[in-house]
Amino acid sequence: MTLLKEDLPVFAASGRPERGRPIPWEDPDLPRLVGFFRTLKKILLKPGEFFRDLPREGWAEALAFGLIVGTTGLLAVIYWKMLLGGEVSRQLAGIPGASHILTLGVGAVITGMLLAPLIILAALGLGALGLWVGTALVIGAPPGFPVIMRITCYGGAGLAAALVPFLGGPAAGLWVVYLTYRGVKTAFSLSTGRALGVLAISLGLKVFCIMLFLGSLMGLMGLMGFWLLWG
């Protein structure tokens, strides 16, 4: 059988096959909804294959994908928490003051729903920053930010697990961590130990930033209280 030129794989200068089709979500020939669910399915079921073929340039489309999945997952967590709180409230109705322990107020629910996209956007930005620092320290050179942002945003596909009632929230967090680990390991061809090192540095930096923010917020609130009391 005669092989035509277009039947042969095209190789890059590194000797590895060139990436073929774009990510379904980024494929202009596919309807958006079809591309979204194909991408989500591939990330969740074949993360190694997905991150191995990850493009190295551009991240706007990845950010849009991460915002959609992340916002949907966060809204699901709020919804299931509201249902759980309502049920607990009914069960504890006979105990004075206990019925509001796990109940989210209407104001908190509405605020959480309105701020969900901003919360996810901040989480993706902070996650990408931590991952960039961790990868740079482990591999000894600053990695390209677009690929880091892509790993962070597409790794957020694990938040889809939050759609599962009640237990989906914790499972979603663990799934995001796992997908991020697979993304870093595969995209930069790291060993298991080095990939875990990147993940540990990234998570540590995120916790530090969150604690720093909360500490600054509490300090600001304390200063405001002092000013209102003595001003």
N, C-alpha and C positions, 0 to 999 in steps of 0.2 A: 504494500500500500504506500502510495506517495504522500508525503507530508507537505502541506503547503506552508509558506512562511508564517501566515497568520495563525496556523495551528500550534506553532511552537511558543513556549513561554518566553516572555520578555524579561531579561535580567537587568538589574541596575548595576552601577559600577561596583557595588559591594559584593556582587555575585548572588544576591538574594533576588527572588522574583519580584518584579514591580507589583505594587498593589493594583488590583483590577478594579472591580466595581466600587463606587463610593459607598459609604455607609447608607443604608436605605433611607434614613431620616434626612440625609443630605443629598439624596438623588433627585434631581429636578424632574426626572421622567416618571417618578412615582407620586401618586396622590399622598398628601401629607399624612392622612390617617393610616394608610397602608404602610408608609415608611416608618411611622412612629411605632406601630405594633411589631413590625418585622425587626426593627432595631432593638426594641425592648425584649423580644423573645430571644434574639441572638445573644444579647448581653447576659441575660439570666441563665440561659441553657448552655451557651458555648463561650464563656468569657475569655478563655485562652485564645481561641480563634479570633474573636472580635478585637481584642487589644493587640494581637500580633499584627493585624492589618490596619492599625490606627494611623490615619494621616498625621503628619507632623506640622501642618500649617493650618492657621485659622481656628477659631474656637467659638465664633458667634452662634453657629447652629447648635453646637454642643451645649452652650449656655442655655439656649432656648429649650432644648430637650430636658436639661437638668431642672430648669425652673418649672416646667410642666409636671414632671414626675414628682419633684420635691414638694411643690405646692399641693398637689393632689394628695400625696402621702400625709402631709402635715394636717390638711383639712380632715382626712380620715381619722387621724389620731384624735383630733379635737372632738369629732363626732362620736367616736366610740367612748371617749372619756366622758362626754356629756351623758350618753346613755347609761354607762356604768354608774356615774354619779347619781343619776335620777333613780336608778333601781336601788342603790344603797340608801338613798334618802328615804325611799318608801319603806325599806326594811327597818330602818332605825327611827321611824317616825315617832315611836313611843318613848324614845330616850331624849329628854330635853337637851337641846344644843348639839346632839350627835348627828342629826340629819343633814347638817351642812358641812361635815368634815371632808367628804370627797366630792361635793357638788360644785361644779363650776358655775359661777354667776353668769347671768345673761350678758353683762358688760364684758366679762373676760372672754366669753365665747365669741362675741361680735368683734372684739378687738383682735383676738387671735386670728379670726378669719380674714379680717381686713389687712392685717400685717403679715399674713402668711408668705406672700411673694417676697416681701422685703427681708423677712427672716431667712428664707431659703437662699436668697441672693447673698446675704451676709455670710451664711454658712458655707456656701460654695466658694466665695472669695477667701474666707479664712482657711478653708480646707486646702485650696490650691496653694495659698502662701505657705502653709505648713508642709505640704508635700514637696513644694519647690525647694525649701530650705533643707528638708530631710534628704531629698535626692542629691542635692548639691554636696552635702557633707559626706554622703556615702560613696558617691562615684568620684568625688574630688574635682568636679567641674560643674558650673551652672548649667542645668538642663534647659532646653527650650521651653519657654512658658506656655506656648500653645498646646503642646502635648501634655503638659501637666494639667492644664485647664480641661483638656479633653478627658483625661483619666478621671479627674474629680467629678466632672459633670455627668459623664456616662456611667461612672461608678455609682452615682446617685440613683440609678435604676433600681437598686435594692429597696428604695423607699416604697416601691409598689407593694411590698409585703404588708405595708400598713393598712391596706384595704381589708386584710383579714381581721375579723372582729377581735378586739381586746389584746390578744397575744401578738398581733401583727406589728405593733409599734416596736417592742424590744427586738423582734426578729428582723425588722427592717434595718435597725441600727447595726446589728451584727452582719447583715448581708452587705451593707454599704462598705463596712470595713473589709470584708472578704473580697469584694469586687475591686476595691482600691488596691489591695495587696496584689491581686492577680494582674491588675493593670500595670502597676509599677514593675513587678517581676517580669512580665512578658515584654512590655514596651522597651525596657532598658536591659533585657537579658541578664537579670540579676539572679544570684543564687537565693535560695530560700532564706538564709540567714541575713543577707544584705537587704533583701526586700522587707523582712520583718524589722530590721533596723530603721529603714526609711519610715515604715509605718509607726514605729515607736516614737521616733523624733517628731513626726508630724502630729501625732495625737498629743504628745507632751506639750508641744508648742501651742496647740489649740486650747488645751486646758489652761495653760499659763495665761494666754490672752483673755480667755473668758473670766478667769479669776481676777486678772488685772482690771478688766472692765467693770466687774461687779464691785470690786473694792473701790474703784474710783467713783462709781455711782453711789455707793453707800456713804463715802466720804462727802460727796457733793450734797446728798440729802441731809447729812449731819450738819454741814455748814449752813444750809438753808434753814434748818430747824433752829440752830443757834442764832442766826440773824433774825428770824421771826420772833424768837423768845426775848432777845436782848436788844434788838434793833429799835 
